[in-house]
Amino acid sequence: MRRAIPAVGLFLLAPVVGELLLGATSGDMVGQLPIMALLYGGGALLIREAVRRAGRGWSSILLLGAAYALVEEGLLDQMLFNAAYSGDYDMVSVTHVPFLGIGGYGLLSVLAVHAVWSITVPIALMEALVPDRARQPWLGRTGLSVTAVLFVLGAVVVGWGSYDDSHFMAPWPRLAGTAAVVVLLVAAAFRIRPPAPGRSTRGAPRPVLAGAAALVLTSGFWLVLQPSRWGVAASLAVAVAALALGISWSRRSGWGPRQEYALAAGATLTYAWIGFGQTPDVGSAGTANLIGHIVLAVAAVGLLWVAGRRVRGTAASRPRPGTGQRQHAEAEHQDAERDMDRRHVRDAEHDLRRGEDEEPRRVQDGPGRTAARLPGEDGREDVEHRRGVHHAGADAVDDLAVVRGEQQPGADGLEEDRRGLQGDRDLEERGAAGSGRRLGGHGEVPSPACRQWIFCTVPVLRRRRVGKRQERQGGRHYDDRSERGGR
C-alpha cells in the first residue's frame, strides 16, 4: 500500500491545483474533490505512468497534457465550441478563428490551464516529494486498470453532465478534427526524445533563479492574456519564450530535479496569487471564497516547503530518461567500484610512505624495543632486510598500477617469483622473531607490529582487489607468493 501513496497523492493533487487553487471552484466545494479527481487525477496519473514507463521526459508530459485539454474541453464538455457554455463570458466569439470554429483566446487559455497546471505542475510537485522514486512507475497492472476505469467514469460524468445542462453538441467534423489532433499529440509525445543534460557547455541556473523566472513568466502570461487579438499574440509570445528558455536550460550541465521543482514551484505561486482575483464558476463567492483561498494558498506554500526540503539532497543531474533501470544500476555499481579502488590505492600509498619513513627509525631502536626491531642484529642482516622491504615496496607500486589499469598482472614472471621468495623469507623471519602473525585467510588481521610494514598489506590488497577483478573478467590471477604466504 505504501508504494501507491504517491499515486494517490497525485490523484488528489491534480484537481486541487487545477480547480481549487486557480479559483475556478471555491474552497467550500472541496467535498466534490473525489468527483473532480476522477477526470483530473485519473488523467494526470495515466499520463505520468505512461511517460515514465516509456522513458520520456517533460516535453512528452506537456504534449499529453495538451491532448488531455482537448479531450476535456473539446470532446467532453465542448467549451471550445459552445459560445453559451458560461453566462459570464464568451470564449468562442472573441478572437474567433473561422475555419476552426473556435476562439484563439479560449484555446490558448485551455491549453495553458490543463497542459501546465492541471497535469505537469502536479506531477512535478509529487515527484519532488518522493525524489527517490521520481522516475519509477508508481502503479502495477491492477493500479493502471483501476485508474483507467476511474478516468473513463470521470469522462462519462463530465460529458453527460455538460450535455444535460446545455443540450449542446458540436458538429461532427469539429469533433472528428479535435480527435485527430489528440491522436497526433499522443503520437508526438512518444516520438519526441527528452533533451540530454550536459550538451551545452554552460552551467544550469540555480534553483532560485529558475523558480523566479517561472514565477515572472507565468505571471506575465496571465497578465497579458486578454480577450483580444493583441492580448492573445502577446501571451503566445510569452509562452513561446518560456518554452524555449526551459528547453535551453534543460540541456545545460547540472540540470536536475531541483531546477525542475523550482519551475513547478514558480508556476504554483502564480496560481496562488491569481486565484484571489478569480470569480469562481462553481461554488460561492465573497468572504467564504476568500477565506477558502487563503487556506489553500497557505497550504500550497507549505507543500512547496516540504517538497523543497526533500528534493534539496538529490543529485544535480539525473541520467537521461530512457536508459533503463538496469543500465542506471550498472552505472552506479561502476561508480562505487571506482570509489573503492581510489580508497584502496590511497590507503596503500599511505602505508607505503609510512613504512619508508619508520624503517630507519626502527633500526635505531634500543634493546628495550626488541618486538619492533628488524629481524637482523648485524649490519649485513639490516641491509638484507631493507632490501626485502624495498622489493615489497616496489611490488606494492606494481599492485597499485594493476588497480589503476596501468599494468597487467603477471607480466614479469621471473621477477615476480624472485620477489615472492624474498617476501616469504621475510615473513618467516618475522614469524620466528615473534613480531607478528603470518597472514592466513582473507579475514585475518595483521598484528600491530606487522601492520606497520607494507609487505604485510600488499598480499591483502592483491587478494581482495586485483584477484577478484581478474576472476570477474574471466581470467584467474595466479599469485604464487600469496598462496605460499597463506600456508
C-alpha positions in Angstrom: 0.0 0.0 0.0 2.9 2.4 0.7 4.1 2.1 -2.8 0.8 3.6 -4.0 0.9 6.6 -1.7 2.5 8.9 -4.4 -0.1 7.8 -6.9 -3.0 8.6 -4.5 -1.4 11.9 -3.8 -1.2 12.9 -7.4 -4.7 11.7 -8.0 -5.9 14.2 -5.4 -3.4 17.0 -6.0 -4.3 17.4 -9.7 -7.8 18.8 -9.1 -6.7 20.8 -6.1 -4.2 22.7 -8.3 -6.2 22.7 -11.5 -9.5 23.9 -10.0 -9.3 25.0 -6.3 -6.0 26.9 -6.3 -6.9 28.6 -9.6 -10.2 29.9 -8.1 -12.4 28.3 -10.7 -14.0 26.3 -7.9 -14.5 27.9 -4.5 -13.0 26.4 -1.4 -16.4 25.5 0.1 -16.8 22.9 -2.7 -13.9 20.8 -1.5 -16.4 18.0 -0.9 -16.6 17.5 -4.6 -12.9 16.8 -4.8 -13.3 13.0 -5.3 -15.6 13.6 -8.3 -13.2 16.1 -9.8 -10.3 13.7 -9.2 -11.9 11.1 -11.5 -11.0 13.1 -14.6 -8.2 15.4 -13.4 -6.4 12.9 -11.2 -7.0 9.9 -13.4 -5.7 11.8 -16.4 -2.6 13.1 -14.7 -1.8 9.7 -13.2 -2.2 7.9 -16.5 0.0 10.4 -18.3 2.7 10.2 -15.7 2.8 6.4 -15.7 2.8 6.2 -19.5 5.7 8.7 -19.8 7.8 7.2 -17.1 7.4 3.7 -18.3 8.3 4.8 -21.9 11.4 6.7 -20.6 10.2 10.0 -22.0 10.6 13.5 -20.4 8.7 16.7 -19.6 8.1 17.6 -23.2 6.1 14.4 -23.6 4.1 15.3 -20.4 3.3 18.7 -21.8 2.2 17.3 -25.1 0.0 14.7 -23.4 -1.3 17.5 -21.2 -2.4 19.4 -24.3 -4.1 16.3 -25.6 -5.9 16.0 -22.2 -7.0 19.6 -22.6 -8.6 19.0 -26.0 -10.3 15.8 -24.7 -11.9 17.6 -21.7 -12.8 20.9 -23.3 -13.2 19.9 -26.9 -14.8 16.4 -26.8 -16.4 16.1 -23.3 -17.9 19.5 -22.2 -17.2 21.1 -25.6 -16.5 24.5 -24.1 -14.2 25.3 -27.1 -17.2 25.2 -29.5 -20.1 26.3 -27.2 -20.5 30.1 -27.0 -23.2 29.7 -24.4 -21.1 27.4 -22.1 -20.7 30.1 -19.5 -23.1 33.0 -18.9 -20.3 35.3 -17.8 -18.1 35.4 -20.9 -18.0 34.1 -24.4 -14.7 32.3 -25.3 -15.7 31.4 -28.8 -16.8 34.6 -30.5 -13.9 36.6 -29.0 -10.8 36.2 -31.3 -12.8 33.8 -33.4 -10.9 31.6 -35.9 -13.5 30.9 -38.7 -12.0 27.8 -40.3 -11.6 26.1 -36.8 -14.8 27.3 -35.3 -13.1 28.2 -32.0 -11.7 31.3 -30.4 -8.0 31.8 -30.0 -8.4 33.3 -26.6 -10.3 30.2 -25.4 -7.9 27.7 -27.0 -4.8 29.3 -25.5 -6.4 29.6 -22.1 -7.5 25.9 -22.1 -4.1 24.7 -23.2 -2.3 26.7 -20.6 -4.6 25.7 -17.8 -4.6 22.0 -18.4 -1.3 21.2 -20.0 0.8 23.2 -17.5 -1.2 23.5 -14.2 -3.7 20.6 -14.3 -1.1 17.9 -15.5 2.6 19.0 -15.5 2.8 21.0 -12.2 1.1 18.4 -10.0 3.3 15.7 -11.4 6.4 17.7 -10.8 5.4 18.6 -7.2 4.5 15.0 -6.3 7.8 13.7 -7.8 9.7 16.3 -5.8 8.0 14.9 -2.6 9.4 11.4 -3.4 12.7 12.1 -5.2 14.0 8.6 -4.9 11.0 7.3 -6.9 10.6 10.2 -9.3 11.5 8.2 -12.4 9.9 4.9 -11.3 6.4 3.7 -12.1 4.0 4.0 -9.1 1.4 1.6 -10.3 1.2 -2.0 -11.3 -1.2 -3.6 -13.7 -4.0 -3.6 -11.3 -3.4 0.0 -10.4 -3.3 1.1 -14.0 -6.5 -0.8 -14.7 -8.3 0.8 -11.8 -7.0 4.3 -12.8 -8.2 3.8 -16.4 -11.6 2.8 -15.2 -11.8 5.8 -12.9 -10.8 8.1 -15.8 -13.4 6.7 -18.1 -16.0 7.1 -15.4 -15.0 10.7 -14.9 -15.2 11.4 -18.6 -18.7 10.0 -18.7 -19.7 12.1 -15.7 -18.3 15.3 -17.3 -19.6 14.6 -20.8 -23.1 13.6 -19.8 -23.4 16.3 -17.2 -22.4 19.0 -19.7 -24.8 17.8 -22.3 -27.6 17.6 -19.7 -27.1 21.2 -18.7 -26.7 22.9 -22.1 -28.0 20.2 -24.6 -25.3 21.3 -26.9 -23.5 19.0 -29.4 -20.8 20.4 -31.7 -20.8 19.4 -35.4 -19.2 16.1 -36.0 -16.4 17.5 -38.4 -15.2 19.6 -35.5 -15.3 16.7 -33.1 -13.5 14.5 -35.6 -10.8 17.1 -36.2 -10.3 17.5 -32.4 -10.0 13.8 -32.0 -7.4 13.7 -34.9 -5.4 16.4 -33.2 -5.5 14.4 -29.9 -4.1 11.3 -31.7 -1.3 13.4 -33.3 -0.3 14.9 -30.0 -0.2 11.5 -28.3 1.9 10.1 -31.1 4.3 13.1 -31.0 4.6 12.7 -27.2 6.0 9.2 -27.5 8.2 10.0 -30.6 10.0 13.0 -29.1 13.2 12.4 -27.2 14.0 14.2 -24.0 16.9 16.6 -24.2 20.1 15.1 -22.8 21.6 17.2 -20.0 25.2 18.3 -20.5 25.1 19.0 -24.2 25.7 22.7 -23.5 28.9 23.8 -22.0 27.2 26.4 -19.9 26.0 25.5 -16.4 22.4 25.2 -15.4 20.8 28.1 -13.5 20.5 27.9 -9.7 17.1 26.7 -8.5 16.3 30.1 -7.1 16.8 31.7 -10.5 14.8 29.0 -12.2 11.9 29.4 -9.8 11.9 33.2 -10.1 11.9 33.0 -13.9 9.0 30.6 -13.8 7.1 32.9 -11.4 7.7 36.0 -13.6 6.9 34.3 -16.9 3.8 32.5 -15.8 2.5 35.7 -14.1 3.3 37.7 -17.2 1.4 35.2 -19.3 -1.8 35.6 -17.4 -1.5 39.4 -17.1 -1.2 39.9 -20.8 -3.7 37.3 -21.8 -6.8 39.4 -22.6 -9.8 38.6 -24.8 -8.3 40.5 -27.8 -6.1 39.6 -30.7 -3.2 41.7 -29.3 -3.6 40.0 -25.9 -3.6 36.6 -27.5 -0.5 37.4 -29.5 1.4 38.8 -26.5 0.6 35.9 -24.3 1.5 33.5 -27.1 4.9 35.2 -27.4 5.5 34.9 -23.6 4.6 31.2 -23.8 7.0 30.5 -26.6 9.8 32.4 -24.8 9.2 30.4 -21.6 9.2 27.1 -23.5 12.4 28.0 -25.4 14.1 29.0 -22.2 13.1 25.8 -20.4 14.4 23.7 -23.3 17.7 25.6 -23.3 18.2 25.3 -19.6 17.4 21.5 -19.6 20.3 20.9 -22.0 22.8 22.5 -19.7 25.2 20.7 -17.4 23.9 20.3 -13.9 20.2 20.5 -14.7 18.3 18.2 -12.4 15.4 17.6 -10.0 16.0 20.8 -8.1 15.6 23.0 -11.1 12.5 21.0 -12.2 11.0 21.5 -8.8 11.8 25.2 -8.9 9.9 25.7 -12.2 6.8 23.9 -10.8 7.1 26.0 -7.6 7.1 29.2 -9.5 4.0 28.2 -11.5 2.2 27.1 -8.3 2.8 30.5 -6.7 1.4 32.2 -9.8 -1.8 30.3 -9.4 -1.9 31.1 -5.7 -1.9 34.8 -6.2 -4.1 34.8 -9.4 -6.8 32.9 -7.6 -7.5 35.8 -5.3 -8.9 37.8 -8.3 -10.9 35.0 -9.9 -14.7 34.7 -9.7 -15.5 31.0 -9.1 -17.5 29.2 -11.7 -18.6 26.6 -9.1 -19.4 27.5 -5.5 -20.0 30.7 -3.6 -18.1 34.0 -3.9 -17.5 36.6 -1.3 -16.0 36.1 2.2 -16.3 32.3 2.1 -14.3 32.1 -1.1 -11.7 34.5 0.2 -11.1 32.6 3.4 -11.0 29.3 1.5 -8.5 30.6 -1.0 -6.3 32.0 1.8 -6.2 28.5 3.4 -5.4 26.9 0.0 -2.6 29.4 -0.7 -1.0 28.8 2.8 -1.3 25.0 2.2 0.3 25.4 -1.2 3.3 27.3 0.3 3.7 24.6 3.0 3.6 21.9 0.3 6.3 23.7 -1.6 8.4 24.0 1.5 8.2 20.3 2.2 8.9 19.3 -1.4 11.9 21.7 -1.5 13.5 20.1 1.6 13.0 16.7 0.1 14.5 17.5 -3.3 17.4 19.5 -1.9 19.6 16.5 -1.2 19.2 15.0 -4.7 22.0 14.9 -7.3 22.5 17.9 -9.5 21.7 16.0 -12.7 19.9 12.8 -13.5 20.8 10.1 -16.0 19.0 10.6 -19.3 15.5 9.1 -19.2 15.1 6.0 -21.3 18.5 4.5 -20.4 16.6 1.9 -18.3 16.9 1.0 -14.6 19.3 -1.8 -15.3 21.8 0.4 -17.1 21.4 3.0 -14.3 22.1 0.4 -11.7 25.2 -0.8 -13.6 26.5 2.8 -13.8 26.0 3.2 -10.1 27.9 0.0 -9.4 30.8 1.0 -11.6 31.0 4.4 -9.7 31.0 2.5 -6.4 33.8 0.3 -7.6 35.9 3.2 -8.8 35.4 4.9 -5.4 36.5 1.8 -3.6 39.6 1.4 -5.9 40.6 5.0 -5.1 40.3 4.4 -1.4 42.4 1.3 -1.5 45.0 3.0 -3.6 45.1 5.9 -1.2 45.4 3.6 1.8 48.2 1.6 0.2 50.2 4.7 -0.8 49.8 6.0 2.8 51.1 2.6 4.2 54.0 2.7 1.7 55.1 6.1 2.8 54.7 5.3 6.5 56.7 2.1 6.1 59.6 4.0 4.3 59.5 6.7 7.0 59.6 4.4 10.0 62.0 1.8 8.7 65.3 3.8 9.5 63.9 4.8 12.9 63.0 1.3 13.9 66.5 0.1 13.0 67.9 2.5 15.6 65.6 1.5 18.5 67.2 0.3 21.7 67.3 -3.2 23.1 64.1 -2.5 25.0 62.1 -2.4 21.7 63.0 -5.9 20.5 59.5 -6.6 19.4 59.7 -3.7 17.0 63.2 -4.3 15.8 64.2 -5.7 12.4 64.9 -9.4 12.3 68.6 -9.0 11.8 71.1 -7.9 14.5 74.2 -7.1 12.5 74.6 -4.6 9.7 74.5 -7.2 6.9 71.1 -8.5 8.0 69.8 -5.0 8.3 70.9 -4.3 4.8 69.3 -7.5 3.6 66.1 -6.7 5.4 65.9 -3.2 4.0 66.5 -4.8 0.6 63.5 -7.0 1.2 61.4 -4.0 2.3 62.5 -2.3 -0.9 61.3 -5.2 -3.0 58.0 -5.3 -1.1 57.5 -1.6 -1.7 58.3 -2.0 -5.4 55.8 -4.8 -5.5 53.2 -2.5 -3.9 53.8 0.0 -6.6 53.1 -2.7 -9.2 49.9 -3.7 -7.4 48.8 -0.1 -7.4 49.5 0.1 -11.2 47.3 -3.0 -11.7 44.5 -1.5 -9.7 44.7 1.7 -11.8 44.7 -0.3 -15.0 48.2 0.8 -16.0 49.8 -2.6 -16.0 48.7 -6.2 -16.5 49.3 -8.6 -13.6 51.8 -11.4 -14.2 53.8 -9.5 -16.9 57.2 -10.3 -15.4 57.0 -13.9 -14.1 60.7 -14.3 -13.1 60.8 -11.0 -11.2 57.5 -11.9 -9.5 59.0 -15.3 -8.3 62.1 -13.6 -7.0 60.1 -11.1 -5.1 57.8 -13.8 -3.8 60.7 -15.8 -2.4 62.2 -12.7 -0.8 58.8 -11.9 0.7 58.4 -15.5 2.0 61.8 -15.3 3.7 61.0 -12.0 5.4 57.6 -13.3 6.6 59.2 -16.5 8.0 61.9 -14.4 9.8 59.3 -12.1 11.3 57.2 -15.1 12.4 60.2 -16.7 14.1 61.0 -13.4 15.9 57.5 -13.2 17.2 56.9 -9.8 15.9 53.5 -10.6 14.3 51.3 -13.3 12.9 51.6 -14.6 9.3 48.8 -13.8 7.1 46.3 -16.6 6.7 42.8 -16.2 5.2 41.2 -13.2 3.8 39.6 -12.2 7.0 42.8 -12.3 9.3 44.0 -9.0 10.6 47.8 -8.4 10.9 49.3 -7.7 14.4 50.0 -4.1 15.4 53.7 -4.5 14.7 53.2 -6.3 11.4 50.7 -3.8 10.3 53.4 -1.1 10.0 55.1 -2.8 7.1 53.9 -2.5 3.5 54.8 -6.1 2.6 52.1 -7.3 5.0 49.4 -5.2 3.4 50.4 -6.0 -0.2 49.0 -9.6 -0.2 45.7 -8.4 1.3 45.4 -5.7 -1.4 46.3 -8.2 -4.1 43.9 -10.9 -3.0 40.9 -8.7 -2.2 41.0 -6.3 -5.2 43.2 -7.5 -8.0 42.4 -11.2 -7.8 38.6 -10.6 -7.6 38.7 -8.3 -10.6 40.7 -10.7 -12.7 38.3 -13.6 -11.8 35.3 -11.5 -12.8 36.9 -10.8 -16.2 37.2 -14.5 -16.9 40.9 -15.0 -16.0 42.4 -16.2 -12.8 45.3 -14.2 -11.4 47.8 -16.7 -10.0 49.6 -15.3 -7.1 52.1 -17.9 -6.0 53.6 -15.7 -3.3 50.2 -15.1 -1.7 49.5 -18.9 -1.7 52.8 -19.6 -0.1 52.3 -16.8 2.4 48.8 -18.3 3.3 50.4 -21.7 4.0 
